[in-house]
């Protein structure tokens, strides 16, 4: 699963590739908790085991998607 996180006052978004067995509902609950202020930092672990911390106050948006659906090769739509 791919997660894209927009960070305020940053020109690029964070793209994190998670393990396929990541619980989508649990991740959504952690994102919601960070956005409502229940936690100050959103911690996400990528598929290689590296931990990434995003300050909750700087999160602009979060997109959850599958990693196989948006990988296209070639030109056009």
ROMIMAR-687129 format. One record per atom (N, C-alpha, C): y, z, x; residue in one letter; atom name. Coordinates in nm, 2 decimals. Layout:
! residues N
      y      z      x r  a
      Y      Z      X A CA
...
***
This chain:
! residues 77
      y      z      x r  a
  -0.12   0.00   0.09 X  N
   0.00   0.00   0.00 X CA
   0.12   0.00   0.09 X  C
   0.22  -0.08   0.05 X  N
   0.35  -0.08   0.12 X CA
   0.45   0.00   0.05 X  C
   0.54   0.07   0.12 X  N
   0.65   0.15   0.07 X CA
   0.77   0.10   0.14 X  C
   0.87   0.06   0.06 X  N
   1.00   0.03   0.11 X CA
   1.10   0.13   0.06 X  C
   1.18   0.19   0.16 X  N
   1.27   0.29   0.13 X CA
   1.41   0.25   0.18 X  C
   1.50   0.24   0.09 X  N
   1.64   0.21   0.12 X CA
   1.71   0.34   0.16 X  C
   1.79   0.33   0.27 X  N
   1.86   0.45   0.32 X CA
   2.01   0.42   0.31 X  C
   2.08   0.52   0.25 X  N
   2.23   0.50   0.24 X CA
   2.29   0.49   0.38 X  C
   2.39   0.41   0.39 X  N
   2.47   0.38   0.51 X CA
   2.38   0.33   0.63 X  C
   2.28   0.26   0.60 X  N
   2.19   0.20   0.70 X CA
   2.17   0.05   0.66 X  C
   2.19  -0.04   0.75 X  N
   2.18  -0.18   0.72 X CA
   2.04  -0.23   0.68 X  C
   1.94  -0.16   0.72 X  N
   1.80  -0.21   0.70 X CA
   1.73  -0.10   0.62 X  C
   1.62  -0.15   0.55 X  N
   1.54  -0.05   0.48 X CA
   1.42  -0.02   0.57 X  C
   1.35   0.09   0.54 X  N
   1.23   0.13   0.60 X CA
   1.11   0.07   0.53 X  C
   1.02   0.01   0.60 X  N
   0.90  -0.04   0.54 X CA
   0.79   0.03   0.61 X  C
   0.71   0.10   0.53 X  N
   0.60   0.18   0.58 X CA
   0.47   0.13   0.51 X  C
   0.37   0.10   0.60 X  N
   0.24   0.06   0.54 X CA
   0.15   0.18   0.54 X  C
   0.10   0.21   0.42 X  N
   0.02   0.33   0.40 X CA
  -0.13   0.29   0.39 X  C
  -0.21   0.38   0.41 X  N
  -0.36   0.36   0.39 X CA
  -0.39   0.32   0.25 X  C
  -0.48   0.23   0.23 X  N
  -0.52   0.18   0.09 X CA
  -0.57   0.29   0.00 X  C
  -0.62   0.40   0.06 X  N
  -0.67   0.51  -0.03 X CA
  -0.56   0.61  -0.06 X  C
  -0.43   0.58  -0.03 X  N
  -0.32   0.67  -0.06 X CA
  -0.31   0.69  -0.21 X  C
  -0.30   0.81  -0.26 X  N
  -0.28   0.84  -0.41 X CA
  -0.14   0.80  -0.45 X  C
  -0.13   0.70  -0.52 X  N
   0.01   0.65  -0.57 X CA
   0.08   0.75  -0.65 X  C
   0.01   0.82  -0.74 X  N
   0.07   0.91  -0.83 X CA
   0.12   1.03  -0.75 X  C
   0.05   1.08  -0.65 X  N
   0.09   1.19  -0.57 X CA
   0.21   1.15  -0.49 X  C
   0.22   1.03  -0.44 X  N
   0.33   0.98  -0.36 X CA
   0.46   0.98  -0.45 X  C
   0.44   0.92  -0.57 X  N
   0.55   0.92  -0.67 X CA
   0.60   1.06  -0.70 X  C
   0.51   1.15  -0.71 X  N
   0.56   1.29  -0.74 X CA
   0.64   1.35  -0.62 X  C
   0.60   1.32  -0.50 X  N
   0.67   1.37  -0.38 X CA
   0.81   1.30  -0.37 X  C
   0.82   1.17  -0.41 X  N
   0.94   1.10  -0.41 X CA
   1.04   1.16  -0.51 X  C
   0.98   1.18  -0.63 X  N
   1.06   1.24  -0.74 X CA
   1.11   1.38  -0.70 X  C
   1.03   1.46  -0.64 X  N
   1.07   1.59  -0.60 X CA
   1.18   1.59  -0.50 X  C
   1.17   1.49  -0.41 X  N
   1.28   1.48  -0.31 X CA
   1.41   1.43  -0.37 X  C
   1.40   1.34  -0.47 X  N
   1.52   1.29  -0.54 X CA
   1.59   1.39  -0.62 X  C
   1.52   1.48  -0.68 X  N
   1.58   1.59  -0.77 X CA
   1.62   1.71  -0.69 X  C
   1.59   1.71  -0.56 X  N
   1.64   1.82  -0.48 X CA
   1.54   1.93  -0.46 X  C
   1.41   1.91  -0.50 X  N
   1.31   2.02  -0.48 X CA
   1.27   2.03  -0.34 X  C
   1.28   1.92  -0.26 X  N
   1.26   1.92  -0.12 X CA
   1.37   1.85  -0.05 X  C
   1.40   1.89   0.08 X  N
   1.51   1.83   0.15 X CA
   1.47   1.71   0.23 X  C
   1.34   1.70   0.26 X  N
   1.28   1.59   0.34 X CA
   1.16   1.53   0.27 X  C
   1.15   1.40   0.27 X  N
   1.04   1.32   0.22 X CA
   0.95   1.29   0.34 X  C
   0.83   1.34   0.35 X  N
   0.74   1.31   0.46 X CA
   0.64   1.21   0.41 X  C
   0.62   1.10   0.49 X  N
   0.53   0.99   0.45 X CA
   0.44   0.97   0.58 X  C
   0.31   0.96   0.56 X  N
   0.22   0.93   0.67 X CA
   0.17   0.78   0.66 X  C
   0.19   0.70   0.77 X  N
   0.15   0.56   0.76 X CA
   0.00   0.55   0.79 X  C
  -0.05   0.43   0.78 X  N
  -0.19   0.41   0.79 X CA
  -0.25   0.44   0.93 X  C
  -0.16   0.45   1.03 X  N
  -0.20   0.48   1.17 X CA
  -0.20   0.63   1.20 X  C
  -0.15   0.71   1.10 X  N
  -0.14   0.85   1.11 X CA
  -0.01   0.90   1.16 X  C
   0.09   0.81   1.17 X  N
   0.22   0.86   1.22 X CA
   0.30   0.91   1.10 X  C
   0.37   1.02   1.12 X  N
   0.45   1.09   1.02 X CA
   0.59   1.04   1.03 X  C
   0.65   1.01   0.91 X  N
   0.79   0.96   0.90 X CA
   0.86   1.05   0.81 X  C
   0.98   1.10   0.85 X  N
   1.06   1.19   0.77 X CA
   1.19   1.12   0.73 X  C
   1.22   1.13   0.60 X  N
   1.34   1.07   0.55 X CA
   1.42   1.18   0.47 X  C
   1.54   1.20   0.51 X  N
   1.62   1.30   0.45 X CA
   1.64   1.27   0.30 X  C
   1.61   1.35   0.21 X  N
   1.62   1.33   0.07 X CA
   1.76   1.28   0.02 X  C
   1.86   1.34   0.08 X  N
   2.00   1.31   0.04 X CA
   2.04   1.16   0.08 X  C
   1.96   1.10   0.17 X  N
   2.00   0.97   0.22 X CA
   1.91   0.86   0.15 X  C
   1.82   0.89   0.06 X  N
   1.74   0.79  -0.01 X CA
   1.82   0.72  -0.11 X  C
   1.83   0.59  -0.10 X  N
   1.90   0.50  -0.20 X CA
   1.80   0.45  -0.30 X  C
   1.68   0.41  -0.26 X  N
   1.58   0.36  -0.35 X CA
   1.44   0.36  -0.28 X  C
   1.34   0.36  -0.36 X  N
   1.20   0.35  -0.31 X CA
   1.12   0.25  -0.39 X  C
   1.05   0.16  -0.32 X  N
   0.97   0.06  -0.39 X CA
   0.83   0.08  -0.34 X  C
   0.74   0.10  -0.44 X  N
   0.59   0.11  -0.41 X CA
   0.53  -0.02  -0.45 X  C
   0.45  -0.08  -0.36 X  N
   0.38  -0.20  -0.39 X CA
   0.25  -0.21  -0.31 X  C
   0.17  -0.31  -0.34 X  N
   0.05  -0.34  -0.27 X CA
   0.08  -0.43  -0.15 X  C
   0.00  -0.41  -0.04 X  N
   0.03  -0.49   0.08 X CA
  -0.03  -0.63   0.07 X  C
  -0.12  -0.66  -0.02 X  N
  -0.18  -0.79  -0.02 X CA
  -0.11  -0.89  -0.11 X  C
  -0.03  -0.84  -0.20 X  N
   0.04  -0.92  -0.30 X CA
   0.16  -1.00  -0.25 X  C
   0.23  -0.95  -0.16 X  N
   0.35  -1.02  -0.12 X CA
   0.35  -1.08   0.02 X  C
   0.23  -1.10   0.08 X  N
   0.22  -1.16   0.21 X CA
   0.18  -1.31   0.18 X  C
   0.28  -1.40   0.20 X  N
   0.26  -1.54   0.18 X CA
   0.29  -1.62   0.30 X  C
   0.22  -1.72   0.32 X  N
   0.23  -1.81   0.43 X CA
   0.28  -1.95   0.38 X  C
   0.38  -2.00   0.45 X  N
   0.42  -2.14   0.42 X CA
   0.56  -2.14   0.36 X  C
   0.60  -2.25   0.31 X  N
   0.73  -2.27   0.26 X CA
   0.73  -2.27   0.11 X  C
   0.85  -2.24   0.05 X  N
   0.86  -2.25  -0.10 X CA
   0.81  -2.13  -0.17 X  C
   0.80  -2.14  -0.30 X  N
   0.77  -2.02  -0.38 X CA
   0.63  -2.04  -0.43 X  C
***
